[in-house]
Amino acid sequence: MRRKLTHGHAFVALGANLPSDLGSPEDTLRRAMAALIPLSQHLPVISGIYESEPKDCPPDSPSYLNAVVAILPLPDETPLSLLHKLQHIENRYGRVRTGQVNEARTLDLDLLAFGSEQCATPELILPHPRAHERRFVLWPWIEIAGDAWPLAGRTLAQWLVDCQDPPLSLLE
């Protein structure tokens, strides 16, 4: 039975396509999921892990593993404070930023939404500005939140119908 999610939940997209010191991209994603537990008032709701082709990435980039996790942020948590905690987890799991756009990575944690908050600063845009264009985000998000979850005036399912990305493969 799916846990009832409220509009107070935050959603985090996870992605990895390089091994880390922790092992394979799958091992890294699973450990990152566990690292999100202390950031939530309740146990996080976790999607399956999906394999996707790289999108807008450098040539010969390996396939990605992706998932989405819903957390209920701790009291006094802000979108920016949560973003900083996510970046800390990325760094702890070997994320290196070289400046190349969409480069291969050991771990990528994107804050998709933080309740119904909206913001547009140089550091953070909410909801995530490209989430609606990415099947590897929409599909696992629908899995945990339901197809009617709102995003920028449409449901996730409505965005998915228009998404041109290739299909995903469920890893598990």
Secondary structure in CASP SS format (residue, H / E / C, confidence):
PFRMAT SS
TARGET T0000
AUTHOR 0000-0000-0000
METHOD secondary structure of the structure
MODEL  1
M C 1.00
R C 1.00
R C 1.00
K C 1.00
L C 1.00
T C 1.00
H C 1.00
G C 1.00
H C 1.00
A E 1.00
F E 1.00
V E 1.00
A E 1.00
L E 1.00
G E 1.00
A E 1.00
N C 1.00
L C 1.00
P C 1.00
S E 1.00
D C 1.00
L C 1.00
G E 1.00
S C 1.00
P H 1.00
E H 1.00
D H 1.00
T H 1.00
L H 1.00
R H 1.00
R H 1.00
A H 1.00
M H 1.00
A H 1.00
A H 1.00
L C 1.00
I H 1.00
P H 1.00
L H 1.00
S E 1.00
Q C 1.00
H C 1.00
L C 1.00
P C 1.00
V E 1.00
I E 1.00
S C 1.00
G C 1.00
I C 1.00
Y E 1.00
E E 1.00
S E 1.00
E C 1.00
P C 1.00
K C 1.00
D C 1.00
C C 1.00
P C 1.00
P C 1.00
D C 1.00
S C 1.00
P C 1.00
S C 1.00
Y E 1.00
L E 1.00
N E 1.00
A E 1.00
V E 1.00
V E 1.00
A E 1.00
I E 1.00
L C 1.00
P E 1.00
L C 1.00
P C 1.00
D C 1.00
E C 1.00
T C 1.00
P H 1.00
L H 1.00
S H 1.00
L H 1.00
L H 1.00
H H 1.00
K H 1.00
L H 1.00
Q H 1.00
H H 1.00
I H 1.00
E H 1.00
N H 1.00
R H 1.00
Y C 1.00
G C 1.00
R C 1.00
V C 1.00
R C 1.00
T C 1.00
G C 1.00
Q C 1.00
V C 1.00
N C 1.00
E C 1.00
A C 1.00
R C 1.00
T C 1.00
L C 1.00
D E 1.00
L E 1.00
D E 1.00
L E 1.00
L E 1.00
A E 1.00
F E 1.00
G C 1.00
S C 1.00
E C 1.00
Q C 1.00
C E 1.00
A E 1.00
T C 1.00
P C 1.00
E C 1.00
L C 1.00
I E 1.00
L E 1.00
P C 1.00
H C 1.00
P C 1.00
R C 1.00
A H 1.00
H H 1.00
E H 1.00
R C 1.00
R H 1.00
F H 1.00
V H 1.00
L H 1.00
W H 1.00
P H 1.00
W H 1.00
I H 1.00
E H 1.00
I H 1.00
A H 1.00
G C 1.00
D C 1.00
A C 1.00
W C 1.00
P E 1.00
L E 1.00
A C 1.00
G C 1.00
R E 1.00
T E 1.00
L H 1.00
A H 1.00
Q H 1.00
W H 1.00
L H 1.00
V H 1.00
D H 1.00
C C 1.00
Q C 1.00
D C 1.00
P C 1.00
P C 1.00
L C 1.00
S E 1.00
L E 1.00
L C 1.00
E C 1.00
END
